[in-house]
Amino acid sequence: MAAVLVILLLIPFLPCTSLATFSPSFSYFLACGAASNVSFPRDSPARTFVPDAPFLSSSAGVTAVTSSNSNTASLYAAARAARSGFSYRFTDPDSATPNAPRVLRLHFFPFTASNSAVNLLSAKFSVSVLDAYTVLSSFSPPSAGVVKEYFVPADRSGEFRITFTPDTGSTAFVSAIELFPAPPELLWNHSVQPVDALDSGDMTVWAQLALETVYRLNVGGAKVTTETDTLWRTWLRDDPFFFGPDGLSEVNKTSSPIIYDPSSGFTREVAPDSVYNTQRAMNMSGVAENATPGPFNLTWTFPLPAPEPGSDSDYLVRLHWCDYSVVSSVAGYNIVFNVYVAQRLATNDLEPKEAVRATQPNQAFYMDYAATAPTAGNLTVSIGMSDKSDKGGILNGLEIMKLRRADVSSPGSRGRKKKTLIVTLSAVLGVAVLACVLLCLFAVLRRRRQAPRPAPEEKESTQLPWSQHTQDGSSWFDMSNTSGYGTTDGLQRMSMQLNISLAEITAATDNFHERNLIGVGGFGKVYRGVLRDGTPVAVKRAMRASKQGLPEFQTEIEVLSRIRHRHLVSLIGYCNEQSEMILVYEYMEKGTLRSHLYGSDEPPLSWKQRLEICIGAARGLHYLHTGYSENIIHRDVKSTNILLGDAFIAKVADFGLSRIGPSFGETHVSTAVKGSFGYLDPEYFKTQQLTDRSDVYSFGVVLYEVLCARPVIDQSLERDQINLAEWAVNLQQKGQLGKITDPRIAGQVNDNSLRKFAETAEKCLADYGLDRPSMGDVLWNLEYCLQLQETHVNRDAFEDSGAVATQFPADVVVPRWMPSSTSFLMDDADESMTETGIANSKAFSQLSCGDGR
């Protein structure tokens, strides 16, 4: 008996190889199109892929094709292909694992087939599972091949069906199939932490739906293959996704056994030892030696596939940790850090030892987060410093899975939808009952406390019409902020003259007809329309029931109802009826700046047009920063948010992420990081301290975008060219400005104008905000670039360089316009006053000559 107890106590310390490997209750491994078995004895555990013919629903018209290349891997030397639809049927004895999702892996490795009429290299097809989930739609596998992994809920029918349907005139094929039940502890075994707009009620529904694995990383370690993962998974290295300069992180390793707690659902089936044996940690020694400036984050960035029409952009993000340090009860001794997912604070002050109540080092655990993909840019995961510890943060592994909802019209989804509906209605009913009780209690208490008052004089309501999305004003902007837009007082000041009825907007857009669709974004769709008075408008309609768009909707109304400027897009009105969130703007007929730089058939802009557009946008941003009673920071400056109207007049648009800047005497505003990847100020990203110099950085990226006419992030280029800002600055500092300049404007640019423009862009991208120019400085320099271009002033090279920067003022200070009444609209006279005041200031006196614009 004593010996048995000793063995049981030693089990957690035994190495991975001494413990039983995963053995599913049933499994299918098919080598599609193969005539014989394909074995993998080195897999853990070993596997054998068998021919697929017995599992085909019908072999009519479905052929086995083989590769003409004798060096092709044995599993991918053959495939099953057809020019018409075909299916596989598997017996699913779910009695042993009724609640475990099914792991489905589909292998697609195209090749040139020998003696076959089908072409795998140009195949394009869709794949559905259980007649309920369309997991792939018009899919063309890459030439290098790919393995798609899904977790599909068991439907208790006793059968698992996979259907391949080629697009018209094309071919469908599959190289190999894996199907087996997942371990019960793998998914939905722990609570999921909702991030941002999602709430805990959504998680009950999520557990009934399918997932698609998008990324799986072994952070800080080498690639993990099927030979060392008990579920035959592949974990990639994290280096290609790690964002930031060298020296921010360090890699830690442990040779001690990893400790799992099966009673809490933490096993090596969730993630193998090789994932927990390595970790990437914040390099706190660099901070101590002043090699790393101030607080910073470790950040991983992930490009996401474009959302399919009508689909959601919801993701399950799983983060794995294993703290190697000794457990201590002393406050502040253990590691404590913050976790950010999708640029939102996901967990504040995470202490690994406390999270799993660890009593010893090397105890593995994970946490799940539910996040919605950002409207622009990539999905990010960050580890940041906490005020409760100076030890920094760690991360061992990372998985990102996309939520897959059942098809609306498929017959196989009806039973699943019924079950989901019951769960949802139960949760809603419970919340409704609780809300009624609380409302009654609140009414009773209020009646007791409230003394009788004379009836107030009736006034016209100035609040937004209520909808099912209307929240308390204090939560309009960012829950972590104590100041900003969205106060109830701000709503009281808003003019109801901006309210436009839904009927009028519907008539203006011909009931939102597709022919009037001019753009699609994260907020929703944008339509062209004409109001009853003949005014052409752009109508931005949020996706219905979109909680994510509510703060942006309200913030944009708050900002644009207060200010008006020639270079800011004007808000004509809004509509908040019948759960709709609609914004109506002036129509900018020439579209976005980006569409005139690259990616479209628009004729290239001349250098003078580019300068005038940049000057217009700079004027709009300069007015935001200095021309209003409060400093306004845009936070999402990019080429798609600079719109062009008649005569290419530039106007800054999209104020949904705007934020009131620091008050008098303050240096910054502390707020959650928001913006677009590629344009985001790295100092703001690291410190979460926002200033108007963050807009300057983003505008500097736009300037390089105008100069180079290429995307800010281009994954198809070499590694050192992917990021436009880094690539352009690097070549510019090497004196190779000609290599980054758009060749379409070669020969029409004055050298001094070009050099001054590039210098201005480079200064905007300084690492620290204090080293960047103000937007007034940027505007001055751009005006000077235009003057050089138009007058062809011949100067020596040094005269337009930083060597003589001291002859210009350090900053352009413009008194902020203070409203003299409760009106927050600025007419054209006021606007001209602002711009004229700038133009006639001392800083602009050199541009007032007759040769200027």
Secondary structure as the mmCIF struct_conf table of DSSP 4:
data_model
#
loop_
_struct_conf.conf_type_id
_struct_conf.id
_struct_conf.beg_label_comp_id
_struct_conf.beg_label_asym_id
_struct_conf.beg_label_seq_id
_struct_conf.end_label_comp_id
_struct_conf.end_label_asym_id
_struct_conf.end_label_seq_id
HELX_RH_AL_P HELX_RH_AL_P1 ALA A 2 LEU A 10
HELX_RH_3T_P HELX_RH_3T_P1 ILE A 11 PHE A 13
BEND BEND1 LEU A 14 LEU A 14
HELX_RH_3T_P HELX_RH_3T_P2 CYS A 16 SER A 18
BEND BEND2 LEU A 19 LEU A 19
HELX_LH_PP_P HELX_LH_PP_P1 ALA A 20 PHE A 22
BEND BEND3 SER A 25 PHE A 26
STRN STRN1 TYR A 28 ALA A 31
TURN_TY1_P TURN_TY1_P1 CYS A 32 GLY A 33
BEND BEND4 ALA A 35 SER A 36
STRN STRN2 VAL A 38 PHE A 40
TURN_TY1_P TURN_TY1_P2 PRO A 41 ARG A 42
BEND BEND5 ASP A 43 PRO A 45
STRN STRN3 ARG A 47 PRO A 51
BEND BEND6 ASP A 52 ASP A 52
HELX_RH_3T_P HELX_RH_3T_P3 ALA A 53 PHE A 55
STRN STRN4 LEU A 56 LEU A 56
BEND BEND7 SER A 57 SER A 57
TURN_TY1_P TURN_TY1_P3 ALA A 60 GLY A 61
STRN STRN5 THR A 63 THR A 66
STRN STRN6 SER A 67 SER A 67
BEND BEND8 SER A 68 SER A 68
TURN_TY1_P TURN_TY1_P4 SER A 70 ASN A 71
BEND BEND9 THR A 72 THR A 72
HELX_RH_3T_P HELX_RH_3T_P4 SER A 74 TYR A 76
BEND BEND10 ALA A 77 ALA A 77
STRN STRN7 ALA A 78 ALA A 82
BEND BEND11 ARG A 83 SER A 84
STRN STRN8 PHE A 86 THR A 91
TURN_TY1_P TURN_TY1_P5 ASP A 94 SER A 95
BEND BEND12 ALA A 96 THR A 97
TURN_TY1_P TURN_TY1_P6 PRO A 98 ASN A 99
BEND BEND13 ALA A 100 ALA A 100
HELX_LH_PP_P HELX_LH_PP_P2 PRO A 101 PRO A 101
STRN STRN9 ARG A 102 PHE A 108
STRN STRN10 ALA A 113 ALA A 113
BEND BEND14 SER A 114 ASN A 115
BEND BEND15 ALA A 117 ALA A 117
HELX_RH_3T_P HELX_RH_3T_P5 LEU A 120 SER A 122
STRN STRN11 PHE A 125 VAL A 129
TURN_TY1_P TURN_TY1_P7 LEU A 130 ALA A 132
STRN STRN12 TYR A 133 PHE A 139
TURN_TY1_P TURN_TY1_P8 SER A 143 ALA A 144
STRN STRN13 VAL A 146 VAL A 152
BEND BEND16 ARG A 156 GLY A 158
STRN STRN14 GLU A 159 PRO A 166
HELX_LH_PP_P HELX_LH_PP_P3 ASP A 167 ASP A 167
TURN_TY1_P TURN_TY1_P9 THR A 168 GLY A 169
STRN STRN15 ALA A 172 VAL A 174
BEND BEND17 SER A 175 SER A 175
STRN STRN16 ALA A 176 PRO A 181
HELX_LH_PP_P HELX_LH_PP_P4 ALA A 182 PRO A 183
TURN_TY1_P TURN_TY1_P10 PRO A 184 GLU A 185
BEND BEND18 LEU A 186 HIS A 190
STRN STRN17 VAL A 192 PRO A 194
TURN_TY1_P TURN_TY1_P11 ASP A 196 ALA A 197
HELX_RH_AL_P HELX_RH_AL_P2 SER A 200 TRP A 206
TURN_TY1_P TURN_TY1_P12 ALA A 207 GLN A 208
BEND BEND19 LEU A 209 LEU A 209
STRN STRN18 ALA A 210 ASN A 218
TURN_TY1_P TURN_TY1_P13 VAL A 219 GLY A 220
BEND BEND20 GLY A 221 GLY A 221
HELX_LH_PP_P HELX_LH_PP_P5 ALA A 222 LYS A 223
STRN STRN19 VAL A 224 VAL A 224
TURN_TY1_P TURN_TY1_P14 THR A 226 THR A 228
TURN_TY1_P TURN_TY1_P15 THR A 230 LEU A 231
STRN STRN20 TRP A 235 TRP A 235
STRN STRN21 LEU A 236 ARG A 237
BEND BEND21 ASP A 238 ASP A 238
HELX_RH_3T_P HELX_RH_3T_P6 ASP A 239 PHE A 241
STRN STRN22 PHE A 242 PHE A 243
BEND BEND22 GLY A 244 GLY A 244
TURN_TY1_P TURN_TY1_P16 ASP A 246 GLY A 247
BEND BEND23 LEU A 248 LEU A 248
STRN STRN23 SER A 249 LYS A 253
BEND BEND24 SER A 256 SER A 256
HELX_LH_PP_P HELX_LH_PP_P6 PRO A 257 ILE A 258
STRN STRN24 ILE A 259 ILE A 259
STRN STRN25 ASP A 261 ASP A 261
HELX_RH_3T_P HELX_RH_3T_P7 PRO A 262 SER A 264
TURN_TY1_P TURN_TY1_P17 GLY A 265 GLY A 265
STRN STRN26 PHE A 266 PHE A 266
TURN_TY1_P TURN_TY1_P18 ARG A 268 VAL A 270
BEND BEND25 ALA A 271 ALA A 271
HELX_RH_AL_P HELX_RH_AL_P3 ASP A 273 TYR A 276
TURN_TY1_P TURN_TY1_P19 ASN A 277 ASN A 277
STRN STRN27 THR A 278 MET A 282
HELX_RH_AL_P HELX_RH_AL_P4 MET A 284 ALA A 288
TURN_TY1_P TURN_TY1_P20 GLU A 289 ASN A 290
BEND BEND26 ALA A 291 THR A 292
BEND BEND27 GLY A 294 PRO A 295
STRN STRN28 ASN A 297 PHE A 302
HELX_LH_PP_P HELX_LH_PP_P7 PRO A 305 GLU A 308
TURN_TY1_P TURN_TY1_P21 PRO A 309 GLY A 310
STRN STRN29 ASP A 314 ASP A 323
BEND BEND28 SER A 325 SER A 325
HELX_LH_PP_P HELX_LH_PP_P8 VAL A 326 VAL A 327
BEND BEND29 VAL A 330 VAL A 330
TURN_TY1_P TURN_TY1_P22 ALA A 331 TYR A 333
BEND BEND30 ASN A 334 ASN A 334
STRN STRN30 PHE A 337 VAL A 341
TURN_TY1_P TURN_TY1_P23 ALA A 342 GLN A 343
STRN STRN31 ARG A 344 LEU A 350
HELX_RH_AL_P HELX_RH_AL_P5 PRO A 352 ALA A 355
TURN_TY1_P TURN_TY1_P24 VAL A 356 ARG A 357
BEND BEND31 THR A 359 ASN A 362
STRN STRN32 GLN A 363 THR A 372
HELX_LH_PP_P HELX_LH_PP_P9 ALA A 373 PRO A 374
BEND BEND32 THR A 375 GLY A 377
STRN STRN33 LEU A 379 MET A 385
TURN_TY1_P TURN_TY1_P25 ASP A 387 LYS A 388
BEND BEND33 ASP A 390 LYS A 391
STRN STRN34 ILE A 394 LEU A 395
STRN STRN35 GLY A 397 ARG A 404
HELX_LH_PP_P HELX_LH_PP_P10 ARG A 405 ASP A 407
BEND BEND34 VAL A 408 SER A 409
TURN_TY1_P TURN_TY1_P26 PRO A 411 GLY A 412
HELX_RH_AL_P HELX_RH_AL_P6 SER A 413 ARG A 449
HELX_LH_PP_P HELX_LH_PP_P11 GLN A 450 PRO A 452
HELX_LH_PP_P HELX_LH_PP_P12 PRO A 454 GLU A 458
BEND BEND35 GLN A 463 GLN A 463
HELX_LH_PP_P HELX_LH_PP_P13 LEU A 464 TRP A 466
TURN_TY1_P TURN_TY1_P27 GLN A 468 HIS A 469
HELX_RH_3T_P HELX_RH_3T_P8 GLY A 473 SER A 475
BEND BEND36 TRP A 476 PHE A 477
TURN_TY1_P TURN_TY1_P28 MET A 479 SER A 480
BEND BEND37 THR A 482 TYR A 485
HELX_RH_AL_P HELX_RH_AL_P7 THR A 488 GLN A 492
TURN_TY1_P TURN_TY1_P29 ARG A 493 ARG A 493
BEND BEND38 MET A 494 MET A 494
HELX_RH_3T_P HELX_RH_3T_P9 MET A 496 LEU A 498
STRN STRN36 ASN A 499 ASN A 499
HELX_RH_AL_P HELX_RH_AL_P8 LEU A 502 ALA A 508
TURN_TY1_P TURN_TY1_P30 THR A 509 PHE A 512
HELX_RH_3T_P HELX_RH_3T_P10 GLU A 514 ASN A 516
STRN STRN37 LEU A 517 VAL A 520
BEND BEND39 GLY A 522 PHE A 523
STRN STRN38 GLY A 524 VAL A 530
TURN_TY1_P TURN_TY1_P31 ARG A 532 ASP A 533
BEND BEND40 GLY A 534 GLY A 534
STRN STRN39 PRO A 536 ALA A 542
HELX_LH_PP_P HELX_LH_PP_P14 MET A 543 MET A 543
TURN_TY1_P TURN_TY1_P32 ARG A 544 ALA A 545
BEND BEND41 LYS A 547 LYS A 547
TURN_TY1_P TURN_TY1_P33 GLN A 548 GLN A 548
HELX_RH_AL_P HELX_RH_AL_P9 GLY A 549 LEU A 560
TURN_TY1_P TURN_TY1_P34 SER A 561 ARG A 562
TURN_TY1_P TURN_TY1_P35 ARG A 566 HIS A 567
STRN STRN40 LEU A 568 LEU A 568
HELX_LH_PP_P HELX_LH_PP_P15 VAL A 569 SER A 570
STRN STRN41 LEU A 571 CYS A 575
TURN_TY1_P TURN_TY1_P36 GLN A 578 SER A 579
STRN STRN42 ILE A 582 GLU A 586
TURN_TY1_P TURN_TY1_P37 GLU A 589 LYS A 590
STRN STRN43 THR A 592 THR A 592
TURN_TY1_P TURN_TY1_P38 LEU A 593 LEU A 593
HELX_RH_3T_P HELX_RH_3T_P11 ARG A 594 HIS A 596
TURN_TY1_P TURN_TY1_P39 LEU A 597 LEU A 597
BEND BEND42 TYR A 598 ASP A 601
HELX_LH_PP_P HELX_LH_PP_P16 GLU A 602 SER A 606
HELX_RH_AL_P HELX_RH_AL_P10 TRP A 607 THR A 626
BEND BEND43 GLY A 627 GLU A 630
STRN STRN44 ILE A 632 ILE A 633
BEND BEND44 ARG A 635 ARG A 635
HELX_RH_3T_P HELX_RH_3T_P12 SER A 639 ASN A 641
STRN STRN45 ILE A 642 LEU A 644
HELX_RH_3T_P HELX_RH_3T_P13 ASP A 646 PHE A 648
STRN STRN46 ALA A 650 VAL A 652
TURN_TY1_P TURN_TY1_P40 GLY A 656 LEU A 657
STRN STRN47 ARG A 659 ILE A 660
HELX_LH_PP_P HELX_LH_PP_P17 PRO A 662 SER A 663
TURN_TY1_P TURN_TY1_P41 PHE A 664 GLY A 665
STRN STRN48 VAL A 669 SER A 670
BEND BEND45 GLY A 675 GLY A 675
TURN_TY1_P TURN_TY1_P42 PHE A 677 TYR A 679
BEND BEND46 LEU A 680 LEU A 680
HELX_RH_AL_P HELX_RH_AL_P11 PRO A 682 THR A 687
STRN STRN49 GLN A 689 LEU A 690
HELX_RH_AL_P HELX_RH_AL_P12 ASP A 692 CYS A 708
BEND BEND47 ARG A 710 ARG A 710
BEND BEND48 VAL A 712 VAL A 712
STRN STRN50 ILE A 713 ILE A 713
TURN_TY1_P TURN_TY1_P43 GLN A 715 SER A 716
BEND BEND49 LEU A 717 LEU A 717
HELX_RH_3T_P HELX_RH_3T_P14 ARG A 719 GLN A 721
BEND BEND50 ILE A 722 ILE A 722
STRN STRN51 ASN A 723 ASN A 723
HELX_RH_AL_P HELX_RH_AL_P13 LEU A 724 GLN A 733
TURN_TY1_P TURN_TY1_P44 LYS A 734 GLY A 735
HELX_RH_3T_P HELX_RH_3T_P15 LEU A 737 LYS A 739
TURN_TY1_P TURN_TY1_P45 ILE A 740 ILE A 740
BEND BEND51 THR A 741 THR A 741
HELX_RH_3T_P HELX_RH_3T_P16 PRO A 743 ILE A 745
TURN_TY1_P TURN_TY1_P46 ALA A 746 GLY A 747
BEND BEND52 GLN A 748 VAL A 749
HELX_RH_AL_P HELX_RH_AL_P14 ASP A 751 CYS A 764
TURN_TY1_P TURN_TY1_P47 LEU A 765 LEU A 765
BEND BEND53 ASP A 767 TYR A 768
HELX_RH_3T_P HELX_RH_3T_P17 GLY A 769 ASP A 771
BEND BEND54 ARG A 772 ARG A 772
HELX_LH_PP_P HELX_LH_PP_P18 PRO A 773 SER A 774
HELX_RH_AL_P HELX_RH_AL_P15 MET A 775 THR A 791
TURN_TY1_P TURN_TY1_P48 HIS A 792 HIS A 792
HELX_RH_3T_P HELX_RH_3T_P18 ALA A 797 ASP A 800
BEND BEND55 SER A 801 SER A 801
HELX_RH_3T_P HELX_RH_3T_P19 GLY A 802 GLN A 807
BEND BEND56 PHE A 808 PHE A 808
BEND BEND57 ALA A 810 ALA A 810
HELX_LH_PP_P HELX_LH_PP_P19 PRO A 815 PRO A 819
BEND BEND58 SER A 820 THR A 822
HELX_RH_AL_P HELX_RH_AL_P16 ASP A 828 ALA A 839
TURN_TY1_P TURN_TY1_P49 ASN A 840 ASN A 840
BEND BEND59 SER A 841 SER A 841
HELX_RH_3T_P HELX_RH_3T_P20 LYS A 842 LEU A 847
BEND BEND60 CYS A 849 CYS A 849
TURN_TY1_P TURN_TY1_P50 GLY A 850 ASP A 851
#
